[in-house]
Amino acid sequence: MIKIGNINIGDFPILLAPMEDVSDPPFRYVCKMFGADIMYTEFISSEGLIRDAAKSVKKLDFSEFERPIGIQIFGHDIDSMIKAAEYAERANPDIIDINYGCPVKKVASKGAGSGIMNDIPKMVAMTEAVVKAVKLPVTVKTRLGYDEDRKDIVEIAERLQDVGIQALTIHGRLRTTRSSVPADWTLIGKVKQNQRMTIPVFGNGDVIDGPSAKYFRDNYGVDGLMIARGSYGNPWVFREVKQYLEKGTLPELPDIHERIRISKIHLGKSVEWKGERQAMMEMRKHWGDYFKAFPNFKPFRIRIMQTDQYLELLKILDEIAEIYDGVMPIKQHDEQIKEASDLPLECRL
């Protein structure tokens, strides 16, 4: 049984990655329905949190159904990170997670996210300060290193463990690696093989389905896997991965009626959490992923994107269910990866 602190998370947990503008409470809810073992909030700015910025504070929201859940924070100033961790702890999550992985320029250029990997002593000092500031277990998500000349994750992992983190998730790319480049799991495996490491080590990067999950588990010995873009419009991926790891078989792809059912739950939770107007706008990024397995969907996608009325959208979804009744979905993971790599979604990986 794998544990983070005193939290039992199963024999081989499958985690939903923290993804900006994706892993909000409504999306986490549907992922939990299909077996996500741990989930994290969208990453939250330490500066925004301690200033009580509405957007940052809103990201602290979660439901009891989502547990165990971690609140993820990022920042470049140690004092601000201490205050933000204390603030986040008051929301009563199960875990405080530190983001040392985001490579987006406006984050990394300030020495936050993966930018802090350019200053390992500060990275260690910040982590130690956060660990000492809160009673909850602290975990870290990071990358292999700053650039090709500094692939320091084996050393970093030891040092972060030494100052008290309870689990480590490693994304198999450098700060400078584009998401279109395949993840390199070699160093993730070396971290796990290091006999000094006693905390759980989770791998992240290119886990998109059951077969890829089995490959990374079997070849690199990690304690669990984190899924990011493989979950876009596909909360069923958690069920698929677990079934494939346990039985070596793949479940049937969800048909149009199942996709409509779950997308309606997602939409309804979004309206409940954000209000109709904002939910209708922000759900638009999900519709293409929910239905990309079906041919000739573009006319419906255009209609979905054009409406800003909740009840009208429900009618469109019912029409889609009728039109595509009996049409078999097609698995398109290769296309998913290509499309995802063309988008500026680095922090979501």
Sequence and secondary structure as in RCSB ss.txt:
>XXXX:A:sequence
MIKIGNINIGDFPILLAPMEDVSDPPFRYVCKMFGADIMYTEFISSEGLIRDAAKSVKKLDFSEFERPIGIQIFG
HDIDSMIKAAEYAERANPDIIDINYGCPVKKVASKGAGSGIMNDIPKMVAMTEAVVKAVKLPVTVKTRLGYDEDR
KDIVEIAERLQDVGIQALTIHGRLRTTRSSVPADWTLIGKVKQNQRMTIPVFGNGDVIDGPSAKYFRDNYGVDGL
MIARGSYGNPWVFREVKQYLEKGTLPELPDIHERIRISKIHLGKSVEWKGERQAMMEMRKHWGDYFKAFPNFKPF
RIRIMQTDQYLELLKILDEIAEIYDGVMPIKQHDEQIKEASDLPLECRL
>XXXX:A:secstr
  EETTEE  SS EEE   TTTSSHHHHHHHHHTT SEEE   EEHHHHHTT HHHHHTT   GGG SEEEEEE 
S HHHHHHHHHHHHTT  SEEEEEE    HHHHTTT GGGGGG HHHHHHHHHHHHHH SS EEEEEES SSTT 
  HHHHHHHHHHTT SEEEEESS TT  TTS    HHHHHHHH TT  S EEEESS  SHHHHHHHHHHH  SEE
EESGGGTT TTHHHHHHHHHHHS       HHHHHHHHHHHHHHHHHHH HHHHHHHTHHHHHHHHTTSTT HHH
HHHHHH   HHHHHHHHHHHHHHTTT      HHHHHHHHHTSS GGG 
